[in-house]
Amino acid sequence: MCGRFSLRALLDDLRRHLQDEYQIERIADDIWVPRYNLAPGQEVLSVLHDGKSHRAGRIKWGFVPVFAKEEEKSKTGIINAKAETLAERPAFRDSLAKKRCVILADGFYEWKKDGKTKTPMRILMKDEIIFPLAGLWNTVVKADGTKVSTCTIVTTTPNGLVSPIHDRMPAILTPEAEKIWLDPKITDPRILLNLLRPFEEEAMKAYPVSDLVNHADIDIPDIIRPL
């Protein structure tokens, strides 16, 4: 699974990234602050295509299906969705066809088991750039009429770097795969599911980090520093 990640980009760097990669010219000054320990239930930064252009915004991490009961809409929701079963699960079938997004990150965390010990590991690109995680989103209407948009991160089998750490990893999209994933005209699940492969391990690195990452209420730069 993917239960923690980071996006520590400063606003100016984020503006450049959104302009260069998605042709998004303007974003609000309060759209993002550097985050080192993003956790389920919090807002993450997502990009989608509305049929005319790309749009970026914050969205709650924890997917709530349209058929969820009212009490379920206030809970964390589904934080991860297995790539292998997306087309089969009623919760995700409609979003796979119509409501795909990417969730921006610059690293994610997994816990490596060694006997009874679990060591948190930060996994990122060797050049430490921002990368897109495949995501699905949805909007539900609560009993009071409030609309809530939520998302989930798609996971796949691990590459050679991640497999000694965990048996799943987020589906990181290549530039070519990202264009297809965000194209609203493409709805064929066979084409879409074929994009969700383990990312090239040679481009990635991993290192141990502090146990501070275990606490969702701690979000400081010390978390991403190598031990």
N, C-alpha and C positions, 0 to 999 in steps of 0.2 A: 504494500500500500504506500501511499504518500500522505503523511499526516502533518508534515511541517515543511516549510520552504522559506526562502528569503527573496527579497527584491530591494536591494539597498541603493538603487539608483537615485542620484540627486535630480531635482526637477529639471534643470537645464539638460542634463544627459538624457533624461527620459523624453524630453521634447524632441531632441535630435533623433532619438531612436524611433519614435512614433512617426516623425516626418519622413525619415529615410526608408523605413520598412513598410509603412502603411499609408503614407501620404496624408497623414492627419496633421493639419497645419496649426490648429489651435487647441489647447487644452487649458482647463481652469487651473489657476495657481494653487488651489487646494486639492487637486486630484490625487496627489501622492506625497508621502514623506518616506524616507528610507525605512525599510522594515527588515529585521534580522531574524524574526521568529514568527512567521505567519502561521496561524493555527485555525482549525475548523471553527466555524461560526463567525469568523472575522471577515472583513471585506478584503477582496483581492483585486488586482488590476487586470481587466479583461479587454480583449479586442474582438469585435465581431464585424460582419459585413451586413448592412441593412438592405442590400439590393442595389444601392446607389454608390455607397462609399463605406470605408472602414470607420468605425466609431470605437472610442476607448472610454472606459468608465469603471467604477468600482462596483463589485457585486458580491453578495454574501456567499461564502464558501460552505456548501452543504445543500445539495440538491433536494428540492421538495417536489415530488411528482404532482401532477394536476389532480390525481384522484386521492391525494392524502387527506386524512381526516383533519378536522380543525385543530385538534390538540397537537397533531404531528407537525403542523406548520410553524410552531414556535420552538421546535427542537432543532438539533444540529443539522439533521438531514443526512443525505448520502454523500460522503466526502470523496469517494473513489468509485469508479465504474470499470469493470474488467472489459478490455477491448474485445475479448473472445466472445462475450455474451451480449454485447450492446444491442444487436439486432433482434435478440430473442426476448429481452426483458421489456415488458410493457412500460415500465417506468421511463425507459430511455429511448424507445423506438421512435417516437415523434420528434424528440430533440435531435436524434442522430440524423434525421432527414431534414429538419428545418431550423434547428437552433444550436448550431455549433459555434464554438468560440475558441480562442486561445487565451491562456492565463500566463502572464509574463512572470518569469523567475530568473534569478541568477545563481541559484543553488537550491538543493533540497537535502533533507536529512533522512537517514535511516539508521537503525540501531543494529550493530554487529554483535551477535551472540558468541560468547566464549564461556561455555559452562553456564554458570549462573550470572555471569557478568554481561551487561549490555553496554557497549561503547557507542555513543552517538557519532556518526560520521557525516561530514558535509560533502556532497557530491556536486560537481560543477564542471564547467568547461575549462580547459587548460588556459584559454585566453581570458577567462572570467567574464565573458560577455553575457548579455541578456539572451534568454532563449524561450521559445514558446512551448507550453504544455498544451496538449490537446484537451479541450474541455467541452462540456455540454451545459446549456443553461435552460432555464424555464422561469415563467412568471405565474404565481398563484395569487388568487384574491382571497383575503381573509374575511371572516364574518363581518367585520366592521367596514369592509370596502377597501381596505389598504392593500395595495399591490406590493408583492415582495418577489424580487428576482434573485434566483439562487443558481449555483453552478456546482459541477463536480469535475474532478480531474480524472482523466482516463489513464488507466495503468496497463502495462503489458509485461511480457516476460523480460527478465533482466539481461543486460549484456555481460560480457566477461569481467568488466570492472565491478559491476554491482552484484553479480551473483554470489560472491563470497560474503556479501553483507546482508542481502535480502533476496527473497524469491520473486519480488515484483519491483517495477520501477515506473515512474510516470512516462507516458508516451510523449517523447520530445519530437517535434516535427522538423524535418529538414525544410529549407526554403521552398523547394518544389512541392513537398507534401503540404506545407502550410497554405499555399495558394489554392490547392484543391480543397482542403479542409474548410477554408473560409468562403469558398465559392457557393453561394446559395442556390445556384442553378444545378448543382450536382447533388443528387439524392440517392443514387444507387449505393446500397450498403456494401456491395462487393468492392466497389472502387474505394469507398471511405475506409472500410476496415483494413484494406491492404496498406494503408498509410501508417497504421499504428504498430510499428515495428521497434525493436530495441535500437536505441541510438548508437552510432559508431563509438565504440569504447576508446579508440585511439585519440579521440578529440576531448576526452574527459579525464578528470582526476578526482581523487577522494582523500580526505584527511580527517583525523579524529578532532572533535571539538569538546567544549566544556559540557558538563551535565546541566548547565543553566538552560539549555535548550529544552529540557524536560518540562520546564515550567512555562505555560502559555502566557503568563502575565509578565514574564521577563523578556524584554525586547531591546537589547543593547548591543553595540558593536563587539563586545567581548565574546559573544556567542559564536561569531564566525572565525575567530582567531584560531589558528592551528595549535594544538597542544604539543 
